[in-house]
Amino acid sequence: MLNSSPWLFNEQKFYNDAITSSLRFPQVGGGGYLSRTFSNNNTSNDWTFSTWIKRSSITTWSAIFYSSSTGNPYYQSGLTFEGADKLRYYHGSNQNSGANLANNTISTARFRDTSAWYHIVVQRDNDGNTVLYVNNEQVASAASSSSLRFINGTSYPHYIGNYTYQSNPGGIFHGYMAETIFVDGSLISPTDLGETKKGVWIPLKDPEITYGANGFRLQYLQTGTSQDANGIGADTSGNNNHFAVTSLQAHDVVSDSPENNFATLNSTIRPYTVTPAETVSDGNLNAFFNSSAVSGSYWSTFLLTSGKWYFEVLIDAVGSNANVGISNNPDASGRGTFTAPANGYGYFYKMTGEKGINNTFSSYGATYTTNDIIGCAFDLDNNTITFYKNNVSQGQITGVAPYDANNRGFIPAMTGINGVRSIINFGQDSSFAGNETAQGNTDGNSIGDFYYAPPSGYLALCTSNLPEPTISPNGSTQADDYFNTVLYTGNGGTQSITGVGFQPDWTWIKGRSYAGYNYLVDSVRGYTERLFSNLSDGASVEANTVASADSDGFTLGSDPGVNTNTSTYVSWNWKANGSPVINTDGTITSQVSANTNAGFSIVSYTGSTSESVGHGLGVAPKAIFVKDRDATSNWAVYHQGVQDTTANGFLELNTTTAVQTGSNPRFLSGTAGTSQPTSTVFYVNNYSGSSTNNTGNDYISYCFAEIESYSKFGSYTGNGSSNGTFVYTGFRPAFVMMKNTTTSGNSWVIQDKARSTYNEVNAYLLANDSGAEGTGVPLDFLSNGFKMTSASQNDSGANFIYMAFAENPFKYSTAR
């Protein structure tokens, strides 16, 4: 087997091989759905409903499981995503009194991730009480005014994928469903259907449950359309409670699943356009560009940095200016209307036969038109791309820019104008939504469903084929072995804080319920020496702040800044490598505690007329925080996202100033003539009063290198919209800190998953300010990045930097 890498074997061990396919609801032509009228009237019994879902369209009212009557009065009951993307179970009628008053169970959480899978469970008991779970976390519960309900009775048809009001289908579900289960007569727990494995919620294979008379299990393994054991709606529980199929075909059963998540087009990213003329359908694989003014663009949910990959596109309607290829500027792809179309960055094959490299077009291959299939094979290990027309190579394009600090990965993309319709296949559907006859070709790992066989060694874009991250739920270390957030409540005396999961080397503590300083302690200076990220003050020793670092956390003293009785706190904790060692890589000898696996080091040094400091990471750091311990002096911050826009620019952690350069840039070596760190050293400017290298003063610095699928230090441009910028990180974030670098007066905003356990992530603290925890900076933590959901931290045209640490890599992430 080609490319039979260890990660493929390991991933099969990680999952249970429980779910291998799903049903795509096409969201065109009125939408498809399943229906059945139950044979047994059990309206007074407990019941449980469960399904796995991957959404395609958001901000749209869509039904998952529903039952409704005809006539007047009419009754309806069911599970939906409502227009604000909250999960809702509704029960009611058009009567305004008596037992039929409407009953809503609705989540506070918003579910807007279209790149990965959710597991949803609904429990409804005999008294009408309802509990909603997503990925084994309770997201809503409510008591009903009546036990009367319409799901699980004989009188009304039951629908999967829509609700029917007065015999008219509506509320069509947009996306994919897998492993849909109904249990009649009992309330089963999510843990009867799935398990948490190293922080990842995964399905159980063949769960041991009693389905009851009306119970069913739809695995979506069959491709027939009859209401029988061979149909798409086949019940595999043994009850033979099969569902009728409406407007769904064999090609709607695809291999996209919670255990092997395939790429689609990313509806989280605003399509580039000046008019709302771009639409995406068929499970976010069918892109229609109807603008007559400017080419629209869509990008994929996968960003790739290495390996050999293949996808194919059916030109269903040629229109004008169709382009197929890959974009190599993920920062630009997230901005919506504030960037060029996808072909402005990267490598594309145009319908005229030209190749486009960063929007410069030249002669390449044959023209293409309606019904042609364009293949794209891109080799990120050897920096080449080959396009195919109907399986005929148009020639290899060499010299593709390598993945580095300036080229931050590759995203499959397409553009079009004036009626272009392009249907993409990343390996889940060689029929292109029924427009061609499926061919069933697989990649070198025997994965996928392609119309044409991929070139040797090239793979489908799915999570099974993604390389195994170094820090991974399927590896020896996970993200929370190196970074973890812990919440606690002060007791006014002394106490041990546990739950960190390791002995931290850097702990940052901030009060949440009251205004107080940001306390920073570390193992290199000794935990009793404190600094404040919101002040310019030098270091001070205070044994009652943090007395020690412990094997699973740290011990607090009675300092009210970190331990006021009944006040609430957050601590962010990083693991370096314990006691420091001498480092002589630079012209200034340093003391370094370096964790090269996690890309983090703590560096202590004394200022000198020399100007380079060893950091111990083995690769160039992307972010560096430096503080003079002996003097009142502002923090100095180096960040790759600043360097991308301002040569020798720096920021200050304790202020709201924008990017500065000044007459004495902080990270500039007069001797070496450079400000860019190397794999061994970073540079600090020596001058009187320097905040990074004043002769004789002691300094501490925190250095960060990027570790793929664990940490990211980048930049983005705001678009000023509630449909804000999407930032691709390659993981579901656990922590994000952001700063507007364009305009002074903007703070360093910190958000994390521990204080905001669901989307929208809204609670924030400020690194440069002593204020208590606030709200009003909403964003979504997604399976592969984060997205602004307001104009806050998203000013139109402004540049922002960020630092982010992972909860889970995208390879294993569920949707949040």
N, C-alpha and C positions, 0 to 999 in steps of 0.2 A: 504494500500500500504506500503510495507516495506521501511524503511529508507526514509520516506517522509519528509525530512528535510526542514527547512525554506528556505534554499538557493535554493532548486529546485523551490519552489513556487515563490520566488523573481525573479529568473532568467526568468521565464515565463513572469513576469511583465516587466522585463527589455527589452526583445526582443519583436518584433512585430508578432512572429509566421509566418514570411513571407516566409521562405525557409526551407523545411523539408527534401530535398534530393538533390543528385548531381549525375552527370554521371562520372564514372571513365573511363579514357582512358587507356587501359591496357598495352600499350607499348611493347607488345610481338606479334609475328606472323605478323609483318608488321604494327600493330597499327590499331585501329578503328577510324572511323570518320563519320560525317553526311554530306549530300550534298543535294543541291537543285538548280535548274535553275529557276530564277524568271520569272514570267509571264508578268510583266510590265516593260517597258524600261524607267526608270526614271534617266538616267545617269546625268542629269543636276540639280537634286534636292539635297537639304541638306539631310543628314542622320546622325543618331547616333547609335552606337553599344555599348552594355553594357553586361558584364558578371562578375560573381564571379569566382575566380580561386584559387585553391590550387595546387601548383607545387609539382612534385615528383622528377624530374631530373633537374639539373642545368647545366650550361656551355654547353648546347645543343641547336642548332637552332631548334625552334619549332613553328609551326603555330597555331594561335588561330582562326582567321576568315580570309578567303582568297578566292580570285577569280582569275582564270587564264585561258588563252585560249590555243588552240593547233595551229599548223601550224607555218608559218614563214611570217611576224613577229609574235611573240607571246607577249601577254600582261599579266601583273599580278599586283595585288593590294591586300594589306591585312595587318593584324596585327600579329606580331610575337614577341617572345623573341629571340633575336639574341644570338650568341655564348658567348658574354660577359655578358649575362643576363640583357641587356638593353631592354626596350620596344620600338618597332619600328613599325611605319606604313609606308609601302613602296608602291610606285606607279610608274610603268615604263614599259619599253619594251626592246627588243633587238635592237631597232633602236637607232642610235646615234645622231639624229638631229631632228629638228622640234618639234612638240607638245608633243612628247612621251619621252622626257628626264626623267630620273629617278628622283623621288622626295622622299626624306627620312624625316620623322619626328621621331627623336630618342631621348630617354631620356638620361640624364646624370646619373640618378639614376640606380642602379643595384638591381635586385629583386631576392634574393637568399634564401628566407625563405621558407622552405618546411614543416613547422610545423603549419601554419595557413593560413588564407584566405586573398586574395586581391580582391578589387572591381575595375575593369577597365572600363573606359568609353572613347570612341573615338567619336569626333565630326568632321564631314567633310562637309564644306559648299559649296555653289554653285560655288564659285570661286576657289575651290581646296585647301582652307586653312584647316589645320588639327590641332586639339588640343587633347592631351592625358591627362587623369586624372587617378590617382590611389588613392583610398580611399578619394575622394573629393579634392585631391590636384593636381594642374596642374603640370605635370612632363615634358611636352614637347609641342612645337607648331612650326609650319612651314608653310610658304606660298608656293604654288605650282607654277610652271612655266606655268601650264595649268589646266583648269577645267576638262579636259578629265580624266575619271576614269572608272574602270571596275566593282567595287562593285556597286550594285543596278542597273544593266542592264540585259537585256534578253539574251544576246549573250553567256554569260559565266556561267558555274556552280559555285556555291558558296559552300565553304567547312568550316566546323567547326571541328577543330582537326587536320587538315593537309593542305598542299597546294599541288596541282597537276600540275606538269610541263610536258607538252607534254604527257598527259594522265597517267603519272607515279606518284603515291602518294609519298609524301616525307615530311620532316619537321614535323614528327609526334609529336603531343602534348603529354606530359607526365604529368599526374596529374588528377585533378578533375575540372569539371565546374558545376556551378549552376546558375539558373535564367539568361538565355541568351536571350537578348532582342535586336531587331533591329527596329528602327523607321525610316520610309521612309517619307521624306518631311519636317522634322523639326530638329532643334538642341535643344535637351533637356539637361538640366543641371543634373549633378550627384545628386543634391538635389531634383530632381523629382523622384529619384529612391531610395534614402537613406537619412539618417539623422545622425547628430552627437549628441550622447546622453552621456553627462558627459565625453566627450573626446573620445568616442568610435564611429566609423562609423559603422552603422548597416543598413540593408535593410528595405525598406518600404514594407508593405504588399499590394499587388494588386495596384501598382502605377497607378495614374489617368493620362494616356497618350493616345494620338491618334497615332496609329501605322502606318497609311498610307497603301497604296495598297500592297507594298512588305514587310510590317512589320510583325514581328513574335515574339512570346514569347515561349521559351522552358523552361519548369519547371522541366523536367526529373522526372515526377511522374509515367509515364507509363513504362511498361516493355516489350511491344511487339516490334517486329522488322519490321513491315510493315510501309509503308509511309502513315499513317493515324492517326486518333485521338487516337488510342490505342497504338501507337508506341512510342519508345524512343524519336523519333524526332517530336512528336506531337506538333503542334502550338496551344497554349491555348489563343491566343489573340482574337480569333473569326474570324481571316482571313482564317483559314484552310491552311496556307502556311506550310504544313508539310514537314519534311526532310526525305530523304532516309537514311537508316542505313547500314553501312558496318562494319563488324567484331566487332560488339558490341552486347552483350547479356543481358538478363534480370538481371543477377547477377551483371552487371556493373552499375545498378542503386542502389545506396547505401544511407544510412542515414547520412553520413558525410555532414555537411553543415556549412555555416557561422554562424548559430545560435547554432550549437552543433557540435563542432570540435572534431573529433575522433583522437585517437593516431594512428600513423603509425610508421614504422621504420625510423630512423632519418638519411637521407642521408647527412645532414650537418656535422655529426660526421664521421671522416675517419674510415672506417671499419678496424679493426685490422687484419693485414696480412703482409707477407713479399713479396707477389707478387700481382699484380692487378687482382686477381682472384675472387673477390666478386662482385656480381651484385644484384640489387634489382629492382623489377618491380611490375606490377599490383597495381599501386598506392602506392608503397613502403610497400607492404604487403608480397611480395614474395621474399625471400632471397635465393640466390644460392651461394654455397661455393665450388669452383672448384679447390682450391689449393691442391696440393698433398704434400705440405711441412709443413704447419702449419694451425691450425684451425683459420678460420676467425670469425669475430663477427659483429653483428649489435645490436644497442640499440634503444629504443623507443624514441618518442618525448616527452613523459610524465615522469617526475620525481615525485614520490609520497612520502609523509612523514607521512600520517595517513590514516585511513579508511580500508575498505575491498574491494578487487579488484579481477577480474577474467578475464583471457584471454585464448585462446585455439590455438593450433598449429597443422596443418596437416603436417605430415612427407610425403612429396610428393616423395622424393627420399632419401633413408637412407644414402647412401654413408658411410662415416666413422666419428665416434666421434661426433654425433649430441648431442647437449645439449640445454635444454629449461629451463629458469628460470628467476631470477632477479639479477641484479648487484646492489651492495650497495656502489659503489664508483664512483659517477658521475665525480669527478675530473679525475680519470683514464680513464673514457670512452671517454673523449674528446681528448685524446692525439694521437690517431691513432697508428702508429707503435711504439710509445714510452711507451707502457704499455703491460701488459699481456692481453690475450683474456678475454672476458667478464666473463667466469667462474672462472677467477683468483680472483674475488671479488664477493662474494654473494653465492646464493643458487640455485643449478641446478639439473635437473633430466637427467641422461645420458642414451643413447640408450642401454647400457649394463645392465640397471636396477639399477645402483649405484646412490647415491646422492652425489653431490659435494658441499662442504662448503669451500669457499675460496681456491678452487683447490685441496682440500683433499677429496678423494672419498672413500666411504664405501658402504656396502650392504644396499639396500633400498627396491626395488620393482621389477616388471616384466621388462623384456627387451621389446623394441619396435622397429618397423621397418616401411617400406613403407606402407602408407595408414592408419597408426594409428593416432589417434587424442589425443594430450597431452593437458590436462587442467591444469591450474595453478591458485590456489586460495590463495592469500596472505593477511593475516590479520595483518596490521601494528598497530592495537590498542592492540592486544594481542600477537604479535610477534610470529606468526606461519605461516607455508606454507604447503599446501597440493597439491600434484600433482596427476593427474588422467590419466589413460590410458583407452581410449574409455569409459569414464565416470565411471570407477572403481577406487576408491581411493587407492593410493599406501601407504597411511599412513601419518599422520601429523608430520611435523618437527617442534619441539618446540625450544624455546631458541633463536629465531632469534634476532640478535643484534638490540637494539632499535635505533630509530632516535635520534641522539645526536650530539655533536660537532665532534666526530670522524666518525660517520656514517651519511652521509649527504643526505640520501634519497635513494629510490629504483627505478631502471629503468628496466622494462621488457627487456630481451635480449635473444639472441640465438647465438649459435656457430655451426660450422661444418667444414668438410674437405672432400676432395676427392669425390665431387659430391653430397653432402648433399643439398637438396632443402626443405626448410621449409616455409610454408605459414601460416601467423599469422592472427588471427581474434581478434580484440579488441572489437568486438561487432557491426561491420559494415557489415559483409558478412559471413553468415554461410555456403555459398557454396564454400568458399575458392577458389574464382575466377573461379567457375564453375566446380571444381574438385569433388564436392559432391553435393547432393541434399539439397538445403536450408531447414532449419528446423524452423527458425523463433522464437526461444526462446528468451525471454527478461529477463532483470535483475529485481531486486526488485522494481525499480522505473519505470518499464514498458518501459525501454529503451533498444535498442540493437537488434541484430539478431545473436543468437548463435546456434551452432549445438546441443550442449547439454545445458540444463538449468543450469545456474550458481547456486552454492550452496546458500542457503537462506542467504540473507543479503549482498551478494557480488555483485559488480557493474561493469558495462562496463567502459572502460577507455575513457571517453569523457568529454568535458568541462561542460556539464550540471550536471554531477555527482561530479565535483570537489567541495570541500567545499567553502563556501563564505568567501573570505578574510576579515579581519577586516577593512583594508583600501581598498576600492573597488568602482568602478563606480556605483555599485548597493547598496552601503552603505551610511551612513551619512557623511563619509569623503572619499576623494580621495587622490591619491598620491600627487597631487600638492597643497593640503591643508597643507602639512608638508615640502615639498621640492619643490623649483621651481627655474628655471634659467631665468634671465631677461637680455636682451641685451639693451644697450643704447649708445647714442653719447654725449660726453661732450659738455658743452657750455661755460666753462671758468669762470662762475660766481657761482650762486647757482641754484639748480634745484631739484624738487621732482621726484624721480623715482617711477613709479607705475607699476602695472601689476603683482606684486608678488603674490597677492591673499590672503595675511595674513600679520600680523605685524611680521617681522622676528626677531629672537633672536640671530642668528649668520649670518652675511653677509660676504662673501669672494669676493673681487673685484679684477679683473685683467685686465689691459689694453691689448687690442688685436692688435691694429694697430701700437703700438710702444712698445719699451722696457720699462718696469716699474715694480715696486715691486708688490707682492701679498699682498693686504691689508686685514686684518682680524679684524672685530669689533664685539662686542656682547653686549647683554643687561645686563649681569651680571657685567662686568667691566664698563659698560657705553659706549655708542656708540662713544664718543669722544676719547676714548683710543684705540690706534691702535697697532697691532702687524704685523709682516711680516713673511709669511711662508717660504720665501726664504732667510731669514737672522737669525742670532743668536742674534740680538739686543734685549734688553729688551723693555718693553712697553713704549710708549710716548703718551702724551695727545696733540691732535690737533683738535680743534673745527672746522676747515675748511675742515676736511676730510669727516666724516659723522656726521652731526649735530644731527640727531635723527632717530629713527625707527618710521615709521608711519603705519597707519592701513592697507595700501596696498603697502608698500614698505619702502622707506627711503629718507631722505633729504640730499643732497650733499652740501658741501661748495666748495670753489674755489681751493682746493688743486689740483695741476696739476696731481698728481698721480692717482686721481680718476675722474678728471673732466676737462681735457685739451680740449679746444675748438676744435671741429670737430673730435677728436680722438674717437675711438670705444672701448667699454668695455663690459665685461661680469660680472654679479654678480650671485653667487650661494647663495641661501638663505634657511635656516633651521628654523623651528619653535620648540622652547622648551616650556617653560611655564611661560614666562614673568619674573617678579621680583623674585629673588632667595629667598629661605627659608633656615633656619638653619637645617643642617643634622648632627646628632650625631651618625650615624651608625658606623663610624670608630673611631679609637683612635685619629685622627685629626678631629676636628670640621670643617665642610665645609659649604659653601653657594651653594645651588643647585637649578637650574631651570631645571626640568625634565619633559619630555613629554613621559610618559610610553606607550602611544598608538603608537607613532612613533619610540620608542626606541632611544631617543636622550636626552642627558642632558649636561648642561654646569656646571662645578664644579670649584669653587674658594676655595683655601685653603692656609694656611701659613705653611711653612716647620717646622718640629718638629722632635724630637728624636723618637716620635711615627711614625708608618709606615703604617697605613691603613686609607683610605679616603672613605667616603660614596658617592655613585654616584646617588642614587635615582631612578634607573631604575627598580628594582624589579627582574631583571634577570641579569645574568653575561654579561657584555659587551664583544663584539668581537673585538672592535677596540677602542683605547684611544690615543688621542694626548695631550701632556703635554708641557707647556712652562713656564719657569721662567720669570716672569714679571719684576723682579728687577735686573737681571744680564744678561750679554752677555753669552749666553749658548745655545747649540743646542736643537732643539725640540726633544722630545723623543716620540717614537711611539710604542705602544703595538698593536699587530694584531694576531688574531687566526691563520692565515695562516703561520705566523712566528713560533708560538709555536708548530705547527704540525711538523715542521722539526728541530727546534733548541730550546731546553729547555732554558728558561730565555733569549731568544734572543730579541733584540729590533732594531728598525730602527730610523733614524733621518730625519725628514721631510725636513729640509733645506739643506741636503747634498745628494750626490749620493752614499754614502757608502752602502755596502752590510750588511747583518745581522751581528750584533755585540753581544757579550756577555760581554767580558771584566772582569776586577777584581771586578767591581761594577755594576752589571746589574741594569738597571734603574727601573724595575718593580719587584724587589725582596725585600721581607721583611726579614731582619735578625732576627727579633723577631718571626714572624710566620713561617719562613722557606719556603715560597711559593711565586711564582710569578703569580699565576692564580687568576684572579678576581672572586669574588663570586656574589651572587644575591644582595648583599648589599654594598660591598666595593671592591676597588682595592688597590694594595700594591705599595708603593714607597720606594725606598732605601734611607736611611739617611746617608750621609757622607759629608765631607767638599767639597763644589763645586758641589754637586749633581744637575743634571738637572731636577730632579723630587721632591727633598725633602731636600734642604739645609736649615738648621735651620734658621728661621726668614725671609726667602724670601717668597714673594707672588707668587702663581702659578695659572694658568688657565688650565683647561683640557676640552676636548670635548670627550664625551663618547657615543658609539654607540652599541646598542644591535640589533640583527637580528630580523626583523619582516617579517614573511613569506609573500611572494608575494609583498613586498614593498622594502626591503633592504637586501643586501647580502654582507658578508665580508669573502671571501674565498681565495683559492689559486689555481693555475693551473701550469702545466708543459708544457713548450714550445716544439714544434716539429720542428721548423726551416723551415716550409714549407708555401707556399702560400695557401695551403689547410690546414689551421692552426687549432690550438686547439679550440674546442667549449667549452664554459663555460655555464653551466645550472644555471640560476638564478631563474626561475619560474615567470619571468615577462619580459616585454619589457623595456630595460633600458632607462632612461632619462639622466643618468650621470654615468660615470665609471672613476675611478682613479686607475692606475696600477703602480707597481714597481717591477723591477727585484731584488730579494733578494739574488741571488747567487753570482753575479759579481758586484764589485764596478764600479762606473763610469756611472751608469744608473739612469736616472731621474724618478721623480714622474710625470706621464703623465695623463693629465685630458682631457676627451672628453665628449661631451654632445650633445643632440638632437637639442638644440636651435642654435648652431653654425654650425652643420652639419645636415641639415633637411632631408637628405636621405642617403641611403647607396651608396658608402662606407662612413662611418664616418671617416673623414680624418683630420679635423682641430684639433689641439691640443695646449694646454698650459702646462707649467711646474710649479708645486708647489714650486720647489726648485730653480727656475731660474727667472730672470727678463725679459727674452726674449719675443719678440712679438709673436703673434700667428703663428704657423708653420703648415705645412702639411707633410705627408709622414709616418704616423703611421696608416695605413688603417685597419679598422675592420668593421664588420657588427653588428648593433643592430638588433636582431631578436625578434620574439614574445615570446620566452622562454629563452633568454640569449644573449650572444654575441660570435662572432667568429673572430679569427684572419685571415686576408686575405693576410698576407705577413709574412716575417721572422721578421719584426720589432715587438718589445714587445712579441716575440715568439721564443727566442733563444732556440735552440735544447737542451733539458735536463735541462734548467734553471728553477728555481722555481720563480713564480710571485705571489704576493698578489694583491688583488683588493678590492675596495669598490664600490658598485653599488646601485643606487636608481632607483625606478620604474617610468615609464610613466603609464603603465597599467599592471595589473596582467595577467598572461597567460590565465586565465579563460575567459577573455574578449578581449584579444589582437587580432588585425588584424596583418597580415604580413606587414613588412616595406620594 
